[in-house]
Amino acid sequence: RSSRVRLAVAAGAATLAVDAANDGTWVECAAVALPPALDGAWLRRAHVGVTASTGQLADNHDVLALAVRTDGAPAAPAA
């Protein structure tokens, strides 16, 4: 079973939503206003990173897929 997470940044705000059962039911977890310093120029230079931790000595976390889109259009595939 896999879950999905969506981070949307638009109009000076960031919204985080989770589809826990991967069934298309998105639940908004957080919505924050971005400071003016995080404008469009900053977003164009931003990078995406993925990390996970449970605090246990050994645990596995798998990223099965990662899709990054800009302005609603799919981003170019990584080389």
All heavy atoms as TSV, in Angstrom:
chain	resi	resn	atom	element	x	y	z
A	1	ARG	N	N	0.849	-1.175	0.000
A	1	ARG	CA	C	0.000	0.000	0.000
A	1	ARG	C	C	0.890	1.233	0.000
A	1	ARG	O	O	1.851	1.314	0.736
A	1	ARG	CB	C	-0.889	-0.042	1.235
A	1	ARG	CG	C	-1.852	1.082	1.301
A	1	ARG	CD	C	-2.777	0.899	2.459
A	1	ARG	NE	N	-2.960	2.207	3.032
A	1	ARG	CZ	C	-3.498	2.444	4.172
A	1	ARG	NH1	N	-3.897	1.458	4.912
A	1	ARG	NH2	N	-3.646	3.656	4.598
A	2	SER	N	N	0.560	2.192	-0.812
A	2	SER	CA	C	1.347	3.411	-0.868
A	2	SER	C	C	0.471	4.626	-0.613
A	2	SER	O	O	-0.744	4.576	-0.760
A	2	SER	CB	C	2.041	3.533	-2.225
A	2	SER	OG	O	1.090	3.579	-3.263
A	3	SER	N	N	1.102	5.689	-0.201
A	3	SER	CA	C	0.432	6.958	0.053
A	3	SER	C	C	1.011	7.995	-0.884
A	3	SER	O	O	2.077	7.798	-1.469
A	3	SER	CB	C	0.649	7.396	1.498
A	3	SER	OG	O	0.177	6.423	2.393
A	4	ARG	N	N	0.304	9.114	-1.020
A	4	ARG	CA	C	0.799	10.202	-1.852
A	4	ARG	C	C	0.759	11.493	-1.057
A	4	ARG	O	O	-0.101	11.688	-0.206
A	4	ARG	CB	C	-0.053	10.362	-3.111
A	4	ARG	CG	C	-0.040	9.137	-3.991
A	4	ARG	CD	C	-0.764	9.330	-5.283
A	4	ARG	NE	N	-2.181	9.579	-5.078
A	4	ARG	CZ	C	-3.001	9.972	-6.046
A	4	ARG	NH1	N	-2.563	10.183	-7.264
A	4	ARG	NH2	N	-4.279	10.179	-5.795
A	5	VAL	N	N	1.729	12.373	-1.345
A	5	VAL	CA	C	1.807	13.680	-0.713
A	5	VAL	C	C	1.895	14.713	-1.822
A	5	VAL	O	O	2.596	14.511	-2.809
A	5	VAL	CB	C	3.048	13.784	0.201
A	5	VAL	CG1	C	3.161	15.173	0.786
A	5	VAL	CG2	C	2.998	12.743	1.298
A	6	ARG	N	N	1.170	15.812	-1.661
A	6	ARG	CA	C	1.181	16.878	-2.669
A	6	ARG	C	C	1.498	18.197	-1.975
A	6	ARG	O	O	0.844	18.582	-1.010
A	6	ARG	CB	C	-0.191	16.952	-3.344
A	6	ARG	CG	C	-0.317	18.090	-4.332
A	6	ARG	CD	C	-1.650	18.065	-5.048
A	6	ARG	NE	N	-2.744	18.205	-4.103
A	6	ARG	CZ	C	-3.986	17.789	-4.330
A	6	ARG	NH1	N	-4.302	17.187	-5.453
A	6	ARG	NH2	N	-4.924	17.964	-3.427
A	7	LEU	N	N	2.536	18.867	-2.483
A	7	LEU	CA	C	2.889	20.201	-2.019
A	7	LEU	C	C	2.638	21.148	-3.182
A	7	LEU	O	O	3.248	21.011	-4.238
A	7	LEU	CB	C	4.353	20.271	-1.587
A	7	LEU	CG	C	4.859	21.659	-1.203
A	7	LEU	CD1	C	4.122	22.181	0.033
A	7	LEU	CD2	C	6.356	21.636	-0.970
A	8	ALA	N	N	1.748	22.085	-2.985
A	8	ALA	CA	C	1.422	23.066	-4.029
A	8	ALA	C	C	1.842	24.451	-3.555
A	8	ALA	O	O	1.566	24.825	-2.418
A	8	ALA	CB	C	-0.074	23.035	-4.325
A	9	VAL	N	N	2.527	25.167	-4.425
A	9	VAL	CA	C	2.950	26.533	-4.123
A	9	VAL	C	C	2.352	27.434	-5.192
A	9	VAL	O	O	2.629	27.262	-6.374
A	9	VAL	CB	C	4.481	26.661	-4.108
A	9	VAL	CG1	C	4.889	28.091	-3.828
A	9	VAL	CG2	C	5.087	25.715	-3.081
A	10	ALA	N	N	1.518	28.368	-4.771
A	10	ALA	CA	C	0.876	29.278	-5.722
A	10	ALA	C	C	0.395	30.519	-4.983
A	10	ALA	O	O	-0.019	30.443	-3.828
A	10	ALA	CB	C	-0.304	28.590	-6.397
A	11	ALA	N	N	0.455	31.642	-5.667
A	11	ALA	CA	C	-0.086	32.905	-5.159
A	11	ALA	C	C	0.408	33.231	-3.750
A	11	ALA	O	O	-0.368	33.618	-2.885
A	11	ALA	CB	C	-1.611	32.883	-5.208
A	12	GLY	N	N	1.704	33.010	-3.501
A	12	GLY	CA	C	2.272	33.369	-2.215
A	12	GLY	C	C	1.894	32.458	-1.067
A	12	GLY	O	O	2.030	32.830	0.101
A	13	ALA	N	N	1.428	31.237	-1.356
A	13	ALA	CA	C	1.046	30.299	-0.303
A	13	ALA	C	C	1.530	28.895	-0.658
A	13	ALA	O	O	1.674	28.551	-1.825
A	13	ALA	CB	C	-0.462	30.292	-0.100
A	14	ALA	N	N	1.772	28.089	0.374
A	14	ALA	CA	C	2.133	26.685	0.201
A	14	ALA	C	C	1.077	25.834	0.898
A	14	ALA	O	O	0.667	26.140	2.016
A	14	ALA	CB	C	3.508	26.405	0.785
A	15	THR	N	N	0.630	24.780	0.220
A	15	THR	CA	C	-0.384	23.888	0.766
A	15	THR	C	C	0.123	22.456	0.693
A	15	THR	O	O	0.600	22.014	-0.354
A	15	THR	CB	C	-1.696	24.001	-0.031
A	15	THR	OG1	O	-2.109	25.364	-0.043
A	15	THR	CG2	C	-2.791	23.162	0.589
A	16	LEU	N	N	0.021	21.708	1.799
A	16	LEU	CA	C	0.424	20.317	1.860
A	16	LEU	C	C	-0.824	19.456	2.035
A	16	LEU	O	O	-1.641	19.714	2.922
A	16	LEU	CB	C	1.381	20.095	3.036
A	16	LEU	CG	C	1.917	18.688	3.201
A	16	LEU	CD1	C	2.862	18.341	2.065
A	16	LEU	CD2	C	2.619	18.545	4.536
A	17	ALA	N	N	-0.966	18.437	1.189
A	17	ALA	CA	C	-2.113	17.528	1.278
A	17	ALA	C	C	-1.615	16.090	1.196
A	17	ALA	O	O	-0.582	15.812	0.576
A	17	ALA	CB	C	-3.104	17.805	0.158
A	18	VAL	N	N	-2.334	15.156	1.816
A	18	VAL	CA	C	-1.969	13.742	1.840
A	18	VAL	C	C	-3.143	12.908	1.334
A	18	VAL	O	O	-4.293	13.141	1.705
A	18	VAL	CB	C	-1.592	13.292	3.271
A	18	VAL	CG1	C	-1.353	11.801	3.335
A	18	VAL	CG2	C	-0.382	14.043	3.765
A	19	ASP	N	N	-2.829	11.939	0.477
A	19	ASP	CA	C	-3.782	10.920	0.030
A	19	ASP	C	C	-3.285	9.612	0.648
A	19	ASP	O	O	-2.523	8.867	0.045
A	19	ASP	CB	C	-3.799	10.856	-1.502
A	19	ASP	CG	C	-4.715	9.771	-2.052
A	19	ASP	OD1	O	-5.393	9.089	-1.260
A	19	ASP	OD2	O	-4.742	9.603	-3.279
A	20	ALA	N	N	-3.655	9.351	1.893
A	20	ALA	CA	C	-3.083	8.261	2.691
A	20	ALA	C	C	-3.336	6.881	2.095
A	20	ALA	O	O	-2.478	6.002	2.165
A	20	ALA	CB	C	-3.611	8.321	4.118
A	21	ALA	N	N	-4.494	6.659	1.498
A	21	ALA	CA	C	-4.830	5.344	0.953
A	21	ALA	C	C	-4.598	5.254	-0.550
A	21	ALA	O	O	-4.920	4.236	-1.161
A	21	ALA	CB	C	-6.285	5.011	1.277
A	22	ASN	N	N	-4.063	6.315	-1.157
A	22	ASN	CA	C	-3.828	6.362	-2.598
A	22	ASN	C	C	-5.111	6.054	-3.372
A	22	ASN	O	O	-5.122	5.301	-4.347
A	22	ASN	CB	C	-2.710	5.386	-2.984
A	22	ASN	CG	C	-2.179	5.652	-4.370
A	22	ASN	OD1	O	-2.444	6.688	-4.966
A	22	ASN	ND2	N	-1.429	4.703	-4.899
A	23	ASP	N	N	-6.208	6.663	-2.905
A	23	ASP	CA	C	-7.504	6.443	-3.553
A	23	ASP	C	C	-8.101	7.727	-4.117
A	23	ASP	O	O	-9.269	7.765	-4.505
A	23	ASP	CB	C	-8.482	5.794	-2.581
A	23	ASP	CG	C	-8.798	6.664	-1.376
A	23	ASP	OD1	O	-8.274	7.797	-1.291
A	23	ASP	OD2	O	-9.566	6.210	-0.506
A	24	GLY	N	N	-7.310	8.794	-4.160
A	24	GLY	CA	C	-7.791	10.056	-4.707
A	24	GLY	C	C	-8.459	10.966	-3.695
A	24	GLY	O	O	-8.947	12.030	-4.041
A	25	THR	N	N	-8.475	10.564	-2.428
A	25	THR	CA	C	-9.059	11.382	-1.369
A	25	THR	C	C	-7.951	12.188	-0.704
A	25	THR	O	O	-7.187	11.665	0.113
A	25	THR	CB	C	-9.762	10.496	-0.321
A	25	THR	OG1	O	-10.714	9.669	-0.969
A	25	THR	CG2	C	-10.441	11.339	0.742
A	26	TRP	N	N	-7.837	13.455	-1.087
A	26	TRP	CA	C	-6.788	14.317	-0.556
A	26	TRP	C	C	-7.280	15.041	0.684
A	26	TRP	O	O	-8.385	15.567	0.710
A	26	TRP	CB	C	-6.372	15.338	-1.608
A	26	TRP	CG	C	-5.659	14.715	-2.756
A	26	TRP	CD1	C	-6.210	14.317	-3.942
A	26	TRP	CD2	C	-4.284	14.384	-2.830
A	26	TRP	NE1	N	-5.240	13.774	-4.751
A	26	TRP	CE2	C	-4.049	13.801	-4.091
A	26	TRP	CE3	C	-3.218	14.530	-1.955
A	26	TRP	CZ2	C	-2.794	13.366	-4.487
A	26	TRP	CZ3	C	-1.962	14.097	-2.356
A	26	TRP	CH2	C	-1.755	13.524	-3.606
A	27	VAL	N	N	-6.463	15.062	1.729
A	27	VAL	CA	C	-6.767	15.761	2.970
A	27	VAL	C	C	-5.695	16.832	3.158
A	27	VAL	O	O	-4.502	16.517	3.219
A	27	VAL	CB	C	-6.774	14.803	4.179
A	27	VAL	CG1	C	-7.011	15.571	5.466
A	27	VAL	CG2	C	-7.824	13.717	3.984
A	28	GLU	N	N	-6.116	18.096	3.239
A	28	GLU	CA	C	-5.168	19.189	3.440
A	28	GLU	C	C	-4.639	19.137	4.862
A	28	GLU	O	O	-5.394	19.112	5.829
A	28	GLU	CB	C	-5.847	20.526	3.175
A	28	GLU	CG	C	-4.884	21.690	3.213
A	28	GLU	CD	C	-5.546	22.998	2.850
A	28	GLU	OE1	O	-6.075	23.115	1.726
A	28	GLU	OE2	O	-5.537	23.895	3.717
A	29	CYS	N	N	-3.316	19.109	4.992
A	29	CYS	CA	C	-2.671	19.037	6.309
A	29	CYS	C	C	-2.205	20.396	6.793
A	29	CYS	O	O	-2.206	20.649	7.988
A	29	CYS	CB	C	-1.466	18.110	6.252
A	29	CYS	SG	S	-1.889	16.428	5.826
A	30	ALA	N	N	-1.756	21.230	5.866
A	30	ALA	CA	C	-1.223	22.532	6.254
A	30	ALA	C	C	-1.328	23.503	5.091
A	30	ALA	O	O	-1.221	23.111	3.935
A	30	ALA	CB	C	0.230	22.397	6.686
A	31	ALA	N	N	-1.547	24.756	5.420
A	31	ALA	CA	C	-1.552	25.838	4.441
A	31	ALA	C	C	-0.899	27.036	5.109
A	31	ALA	O	O	-1.309	27.435	6.190
A	31	ALA	CB	C	-2.967	26.167	3.995
A	32	VAL	N	N	0.151	27.561	4.483
A	32	VAL	CA	C	0.873	28.686	5.061
A	32	VAL	C	C	1.114	29.749	4.005
A	32	VAL	O	O	1.291	29.450	2.831
A	32	VAL	CB	C	2.221	28.249	5.672
A	32	VAL	CG1	C	2.023	27.310	6.837
A	32	VAL	CG2	C	3.111	27.618	4.631
A	33	ALA	N	N	1.124	30.991	4.444
A	33	ALA	CA	C	1.487	32.096	3.562
A	33	ALA	C	C	3.004	32.163	3.502
A	33	ALA	O	O	3.683	32.028	4.521
A	33	ALA	CB	C	0.917	33.408	4.098
A	34	LEU	N	N	3.544	32.348	2.308
A	34	LEU	CA	C	4.991	32.449	2.146
A	34	LEU	C	C	5.425	33.897	2.312
A	34	LEU	O	O	4.736	34.809	1.865
A	34	LEU	CB	C	5.401	31.943	0.766
A	34	LEU	CG	C	5.097	30.472	0.496
A	34	LEU	CD1	C	5.444	30.121	-0.942
A	34	LEU	CD2	C	5.855	29.585	1.459
A	35	PRO	N	N	6.587	34.114	2.924
A	35	PRO	CA	C	7.075	35.491	3.055
A	35	PRO	C	C	7.414	36.066	1.679
A	35	PRO	O	O	7.748	35.315	0.759
A	35	PRO	CB	C	8.326	35.354	3.924
A	35	PRO	CG	C	8.664	33.911	3.937
A	35	PRO	CD	C	7.458	33.143	3.548
A	36	PRO	N	N	7.353	37.376	1.535
A	36	PRO	CA	C	7.636	38.004	0.236
A	36	PRO	C	C	9.005	37.642	-0.338
A	36	PRO	O	O	9.187	37.619	-1.551
A	36	PRO	CB	C	7.544	39.498	0.533
A	36	PRO	CG	C	6.673	39.596	1.737
A	36	PRO	CD	C	6.940	38.351	2.529
A	37	ALA	N	N	9.988	37.319	0.512
A	37	ALA	CA	C	11.323	36.965	0.019
A	37	ALA	C	C	11.301	35.684	-0.814
A	37	ALA	O	O	12.190	35.448	-1.617
A	37	ALA	CB	C	12.287	36.808	1.185
A	38	LEU	N	N	10.297	34.828	-0.613
A	38	LEU	CA	C	10.171	33.585	-1.386
A	38	LEU	C	C	9.296	33.845	-2.609
A	38	LEU	O	O	8.213	33.305	-2.757
A	38	LEU	CB	C	9.602	32.468	-0.524
A	38	LEU	CG	C	10.413	32.108	0.715
A	38	LEU	CD1	C	9.769	30.956	1.458
A	38	LEU	CD2	C	11.846	31.782	0.362
A	39	ASP	N	N	9.793	34.665	-3.494
A	39	ASP	CA	C	9.046	35.043	-4.694
A	39	ASP	C	C	9.302	34.052	-5.825
A	39	ASP	O	O	9.926	33.015	-5.643
A	39	ASP	CB	C	9.429	36.464	-5.117
A	39	ASP	CG	C	10.921	36.589	-5.414
A	39	ASP	OD1	O	11.625	35.564	-5.388
A	39	ASP	OD2	O	11.371	37.717	-5.672
A	40	GLY	N	N	8.835	34.373	-7.008
A	40	GLY	CA	C	8.984	33.496	-8.165
A	40	GLY	C	C	10.432	33.195	-8.501
A	40	GLY	O	O	10.768	32.091	-8.922
A	41	ALA	N	N	11.340	34.172	-8.315
A	41	ALA	CA	C	12.758	33.936	-8.599
A	41	ALA	C	C	13.311	32.859	-7.664
A	41	ALA	O	O	14.073	31.982	-8.088
A	41	ALA	CB	C	13.547	35.227	-8.458
A	42	TRP	N	N	12.946	32.909	-6.400
A	42	TRP	CA	C	13.397	31.890	-5.450
A	42	TRP	C	C	12.851	30.524	-5.846
A	42	TRP	O	O	13.570	29.526	-5.815
A	42	TRP	CB	C	12.946	32.246	-4.035
A	42	TRP	CG	C	13.351	31.205	-3.039
A	42	TRP	CD1	C	14.533	31.118	-2.387
A	42	TRP	CD2	C	12.570	30.087	-2.606
A	42	TRP	NE1	N	14.543	30.020	-1.564
A	42	TRP	CE2	C	13.350	29.370	-1.690
A	42	TRP	CE3	C	11.288	29.626	-2.916
A	42	TRP	CZ2	C	12.892	28.211	-1.070
A	42	TRP	CZ3	C	10.838	28.476	-2.302
A	42	TRP	CH2	C	11.637	27.783	-1.388
A	43	LEU	N	N	11.575	30.465	-6.225
A	43	LEU	CA	C	10.969	29.180	-6.598
A	43	LEU	C	C	11.646	28.569	-7.813
A	43	LEU	O	O	11.798	27.354	-7.905
A	43	LEU	CB	C	9.471	29.360	-6.854
A	43	LEU	CG	C	8.631	29.625	-5.603
A	43	LEU	CD1	C	7.208	29.961	-5.990
A	43	LEU	CD2	C	8.668	28.428	-4.676
A	44	ARG	N	N	12.079	29.386	-8.763
A	44	ARG	CA	C	12.760	28.861	-9.944
A	44	ARG	C	C	14.126	28.267	-9.589
A	44	ARG	O	O	14.629	27.401	-10.295
A	44	ARG	CB	C	12.911	29.944	-11.003
A	44	ARG	CG	C	11.600	30.248	-11.725
A	44	ARG	CD	C	11.800	31.184	-12.898
A	44	ARG	NE	N	12.173	32.529	-12.493
A	44	ARG	CZ	C	11.322	33.460	-12.052
A	44	ARG	NH1	N	10.037	33.180	-11.963
A	44	ARG	NH2	N	11.737	34.659	-11.717
A	45	ARG	N	N	14.728	28.702	-8.500
A	45	ARG	CA	C	16.034	28.174	-8.077
A	45	ARG	C	C	15.905	27.057	-7.038
A	45	ARG	O	O	16.913	26.444	-6.665
A	45	ARG	CB	C	16.874	29.303	-7.488
A	45	ARG	CG	C	17.269	30.368	-8.481
A	45	ARG	CD	C	18.248	31.369	-7.866
A	45	ARG	NE	N	17.881	31.845	-6.542
A	45	ARG	CZ	C	17.131	32.934	-6.295
A	45	ARG	NH1	N	16.645	33.652	-7.288
A	45	ARG	NH2	N	16.862	33.291	-5.064
A	46	ALA	N	N	14.723	26.800	-6.559
A	46	ALA	CA	C	14.518	25.820	-5.487
A	46	ALA	C	C	14.816	24.397	-5.963
A	46	ALA	O	O	14.722	24.099	-7.149
A	46	ALA	CB	C	13.081	25.912	-4.973
A	47	HIS	N	N	15.177	23.521	-5.024
A	47	HIS	CA	C	15.447	22.111	-5.301
A	47	HIS	C	C	14.480	21.256	-4.487
A	47	HIS	O	O	13.935	21.703	-3.474
A	47	HIS	CB	C	16.873	21.745	-4.907
A	47	HIS	CG	C	17.908	22.352	-5.785
A	47	HIS	ND1	N	18.061	23.707	-5.956
A	47	HIS	CD2	C	18.845	21.786	-6.566
A	47	HIS	CE1	C	19.042	23.955	-6.785
A	47	HIS	NE2	N	19.545	22.802	-7.168
A	48	VAL	N	N	14.290	20.015	-4.903
A	48	VAL	CA	C	13.419	19.073	-4.206
A	48	VAL	C	C	14.291	18.004	-3.563
A	48	VAL	O	O	15.210	17.477	-4.198
A	48	VAL	CB	C	12.423	18.408	-5.185
A	48	VAL	CG1	C	11.617	17.339	-4.488
A	48	VAL	CG2	C	11.521	19.456	-5.805
A	49	GLY	N	N	14.011	17.691	-2.302
A	49	GLY	CA	C	14.733	16.634	-1.605
A	49	GLY	C	C	13.765	15.739	-0.854
A	49	GLY	O	O	12.674	16.168	-0.487
A	50	VAL	N	N	14.135	14.494	-0.640
A	50	VAL	CA	C	13.285	13.540	0.065
A	50	VAL	C	C	14.113	12.888	1.163
A	50	VAL	O	O	15.242	12.444	0.917
A	50	VAL	CB	C	12.753	12.456	-0.898
A	50	VAL	CG1	C	11.924	11.436	-0.151
A	50	VAL	CG2	C	11.957	13.088	-2.023
A	51	THR	N	N	13.563	12.828	2.373
A	51	THR	CA	C	14.231	12.162	3.482
A	51	THR	C	C	13.173	11.545	4.393
A	51	THR	O	O	12.010	11.948	4.365
A	51	THR	CB	C	15.128	13.157	4.265
A	51	THR	OG1	O	15.840	12.440	5.270
A	51	THR	CG2	C	14.303	14.246	4.912
A	52	ALA	N	N	13.566	10.555	5.181
A	52	ALA	CA	C	12.629	9.913	6.104
A	52	ALA	C	C	13.381	9.398	7.314
A	52	ALA	O	O	14.544	9.025	7.224
A	52	ALA	CB	C	11.903	8.763	5.411
A	53	SER	N	N	12.699	9.368	8.446
A	53	SER	CA	C	13.299	8.850	9.667
A	53	SER	C	C	12.190	8.453	10.629
A	53	SER	O	O	11.160	9.103	10.698
A	53	SER	CB	C	14.183	9.915	10.319
A	53	SER	OG	O	14.673	9.442	11.536
A	54	THR	N	N	12.413	7.360	11.344
A	54	THR	CA	C	11.432	6.923	12.338
A	54	THR	C	C	11.998	6.956	13.749
A	54	THR	O	O	11.270	6.763	14.702
A	54	THR	CB	C	10.964	5.487	12.054
A	54	THR	OG1	O	12.082	4.613	12.174
A	54	THR	CG2	C	10.335	5.379	10.684
A	55	GLY	N	N	13.319	7.129	13.873
A	55	GLY	CA	C	13.940	7.099	15.186
A	55	GLY	C	C	14.358	5.704	15.610
A	55	GLY	O	O	14.991	5.529	16.640
A	56	GLN	N	N	14.016	4.682	14.823
A	56	GLN	CA	C	14.413	3.309	15.130
A	56	GLN	C	C	15.809	3.052	14.566
A	56	GLN	O	O	16.315	3.786	13.737
A	56	GLN	CB	C	13.417	2.324	14.518
A	56	GLN	CG	C	12.005	2.496	15.036
A	56	GLN	CD	C	11.908	2.258	16.530
A	56	GLN	OE1	O	12.553	1.374	17.077
A	56	GLN	NE2	N	11.100	3.051	17.214
A	57	LEU	N	N	16.423	1.967	14.995
A	57	LEU	CA	C	17.761	1.631	14.517
A	57	LEU	C	C	17.759	1.233	13.048
A	57	LEU	O	O	18.678	1.542	12.313
A	57	LEU	CB	C	18.350	0.498	15.361
A	57	LEU	CG	C	18.653	0.875	16.815
A	57	LEU	CD1	C	19.142	-0.343	17.575
A	57	LEU	CD2	C	19.681	1.982	16.861
A	58	ALA	N	N	16.737	0.512	12.624
A	58	ALA	CA	C	16.673	0.070	11.230
A	58	ALA	C	C	15.221	0.090	10.767
A	58	ALA	O	O	14.337	-0.443	11.432
A	58	ALA	CB	C	17.246	-1.333	11.080
A	59	ASP	N	N	14.984	0.733	9.667
A	59	ASP	CA	C	13.647	0.788	9.081
A	59	ASP	C	C	13.815	1.157	7.615
A	59	ASP	O	O	14.739	1.884	7.259
A	59	ASP	CB	C	12.792	1.831	9.798
A	59	ASP	CG	C	11.305	1.619	9.575
A	59	ASP	OD1	O	10.935	0.654	8.866
A	59	ASP	OD2	O	10.516	2.404	10.103
A	60	ASN	N	N	12.952	0.663	6.763
A	60	ASN	CA	C	13.055	0.942	5.336
A	60	ASN	C	C	11.964	1.907	4.901
A	60	ASN	O	O	10.818	1.793	5.334
A	60	ASN	CB	C	12.909	-0.343	4.514
A	60	ASN	CG	C	14.065	-1.274	4.723
A	60	ASN	OD1	O	15.184	-0.836	4.927
A	60	ASN	ND2	N	13.808	-2.565	4.684
A	61	HIS	N	N	12.336	2.834	4.055
A	61	HIS	CA	C	11.402	3.767	3.440
A	61	HIS	C	C	11.698	3.781	1.955
A	61	HIS	O	O	12.845	3.998	1.558
A	61	HIS	CB	C	11.560	5.186	4.008
A	61	HIS	CG	C	11.273	5.262	5.461
A	61	HIS	ND1	N	10.003	5.461	5.952
A	61	HIS	CD2	C	12.083	5.142	6.534
A	61	HIS	CE1	C	10.045	5.475	7.266
A	61	HIS	NE2	N	11.295	5.283	7.650
A	62	ASP	N	N	10.712	3.517	1.135
A	62	ASP	CA	C	10.907	3.480	-0.308
A	62	ASP	C	C	10.147	4.608	-0.972
A	62	ASP	O	O	8.969	4.808	-0.703
A	62	ASP	CB	C	10.407	2.149	-0.885
A	62	ASP	CG	C	11.161	0.959	-0.311
A	62	ASP	OD1	O	12.394	1.077	-0.158
A	62	ASP	OD2	O	10.525	-0.060	-0.022
A	63	VAL	N	N	10.826	5.339	-1.834
A	63	VAL	CA	C	10.156	6.313	-2.690
A	63	VAL	C	C	9.897	5.588	-3.999
A	63	VAL	O	O	10.830	5.273	-4.740
A	63	VAL	CB	C	11.044	7.569	-2.911
A	63	VAL	CG1	C	10.365	8.516	-3.884
A	63	VAL	CG2	C	11.318	8.250	-1.583
A	64	LEU	N	N	8.635	5.268	-4.260
A	64	LEU	CA	C	8.285	4.508	-5.456
A	64	LEU	C	C	8.225	5.385	-6.695
A	64	LEU	O	O	8.461	4.909	-7.800
A	64	LEU	CB	C	6.947	3.796	-5.242
A	64	LEU	CG	C	6.915	2.850	-4.034
A	64	LEU	CD1	C	5.537	2.248	-3.876
A	64	LEU	CD2	C	7.974	1.775	-4.149
A	65	ALA	N	N	7.904	6.654	-6.512
A	65	ALA	CA	C	7.841	7.577	-7.644
A	65	ALA	C	C	7.921	8.995	-7.104
A	65	ALA	O	O	7.522	9.265	-5.976
A	65	ALA	CB	C	6.554	7.387	-8.422
A	66	LEU	N	N	8.448	9.879	-7.920
A	66	LEU	CA	C	8.520	11.292	-7.573
A	66	LEU	C	C	8.213	12.086	-8.832
A	66	LEU	O	O	8.912	11.949	-9.835
A	66	LEU	CB	C	9.901	11.662	-7.031
A	66	LEU	CG	C	10.121	13.126	-6.686
A	66	LEU	CD1	C	9.204	13.541	-5.538
A	66	LEU	CD2	C	11.571	13.382	-6.323
A	67	ALA	N	N	7.155	12.852	-8.800
A	67	ALA	CA	C	6.770	13.684	-9.944
A	67	ALA	C	C	6.838	15.142	-9.514
A	67	ALA	O	O	6.292	15.510	-8.477
A	67	ALA	CB	C	5.367	13.338	-10.412
A	68	VAL	N	N	7.513	15.954	-10.293
A	68	VAL	CA	C	7.627	17.378	-10.024
A	68	VAL	C	C	7.034	18.115	-11.212
A	68	VAL	O	O	7.399	17.860	-12.352
A	68	VAL	CB	C	9.100	17.789	-9.814
A	68	VAL	CG1	C	9.204	19.277	-9.554
A	68	VAL	CG2	C	9.702	16.995	-8.666
A	69	ARG	N	N	6.114	19.014	-10.925
A	69	ARG	CA	C	5.457	19.747	-11.994
A	69	ARG	C	C	5.557	21.243	-11.714
A	69	ARG	O	O	5.629	21.671	-10.579
A	69	ARG	CB	C	3.992	19.340	-12.097
A	69	ARG	CG	C	3.817	17.894	-12.507
A	69	ARG	CD	C	2.358	17.505	-12.526
A	69	ARG	NE	N	2.148	16.187	-13.027
A	69	ARG	CZ	C	2.313	15.061	-12.332
A	69	ARG	NH1	N	2.706	15.132	-11.072
A	69	ARG	NH2	N	2.097	13.892	-12.858
A	70	THR	N	N	5.525	22.012	-12.775
A	70	THR	CA	C	5.539	23.451	-12.658
A	70	THR	C	C	4.397	24.023	-13.490
A	70	THR	O	O	4.165	23.581	-14.605
A	70	THR	CB	C	6.887	24.051	-13.091
A	70	THR	OG1	O	6.819	25.449	-12.982
A	70	THR	CG2	C	7.270	23.678	-14.491
A	71	ASP	N	N	3.640	24.928	-12.901
A	71	ASP	CA	C	2.503	25.542	-13.590
A	71	ASP	C	C	1.529	24.498	-14.126
A	71	ASP	O	O	0.953	24.676	-15.194
A	71	ASP	CB	C	2.979	26.447	-14.719
A	71	ASP	CG	C	3.769	27.628	-14.183
A	71	ASP	OD1	O	3.535	28.065	-13.058
A	71	ASP	OD2	O	4.633	28.091	-14.930
A	72	GLY	N	N	1.401	23.379	-13.434
A	72	GLY	CA	C	0.445	22.358	-13.842
A	72	GLY	C	C	0.923	21.457	-14.954
A	72	GLY	O	O	0.249	20.508	-15.319
A	73	ALA	N	N	2.104	21.698	-15.529
A	73	ALA	CA	C	2.626	20.877	-16.613
A	73	ALA	C	C	3.734	19.973	-16.092
A	73	ALA	O	O	4.499	20.382	-15.217
A	73	ALA	CB	C	3.174	21.763	-17.731
A	74	PRO	N	N	3.846	18.749	-16.605
A	74	PRO	CA	C	4.920	17.862	-16.133
A	74	PRO	C	C	6.295	18.450	-16.428
A	74	PRO	O	O	6.513	19.073	-17.469
A	74	PRO	CB	C	4.715	16.588	-16.941
A	74	PRO	CG	C	3.317	16.651	-17.446
A	74	PRO	CD	C	2.988	18.115	-17.562
A	75	ALA	N	N	7.212	18.262	-15.503
A	75	ALA	CA	C	8.586	18.727	-15.688
A	75	ALA	C	C	9.312	17.766	-16.622
A	75	ALA	O	O	8.911	16.629	-16.800
A	75	ALA	CB	C	9.287	18.792	-14.346
A	76	ALA	N	N	10.385	18.238	-17.213
A	76	ALA	CA	C	11.186	17.385	-18.098
A	76	ALA	C	C	11.781	16.242	-17.294
A	76	ALA	O	O	12.158	16.422	-16.126
A	76	ALA	CB	C	12.291	18.214	-18.738
A	77	PRO	N	N	11.870	15.023	-17.882
A	77	PRO	CA	C	12.444	13.900	-17.143
A	77	PRO	C	C	13.911	14.159	-16.819
A	77	PRO	O	O	14.624	14.815	-17.577
A	77	PRO	CB	C	12.299	12.721	-18.102
A	77	PRO	CG	C	11.788	13.259	-19.380
A	77	PRO	CD	C	11.437	14.698	-19.203
A	78	ALA	N	N	14.340	13.604	-15.680
A	78	ALA	CA	C	15.733	13.746	-15.276
A	78	ALA	C	C	16.629	12.940	-16.199
A	78	ALA	O	O	16.251	11.885	-16.686
A	78	ALA	CB	C	15.905	13.272	-13.830
A	79	ALA	N	N	17.820	13.455	-16.447
A	79	ALA	CA	C	18.770	12.758	-17.340
A	79	ALA	C	C	19.485	11.649	-16.597
A	79	ALA	O	O	19.641	11.639	-15.447
A	79	ALA	CB	C	19.781	13.754	-17.889
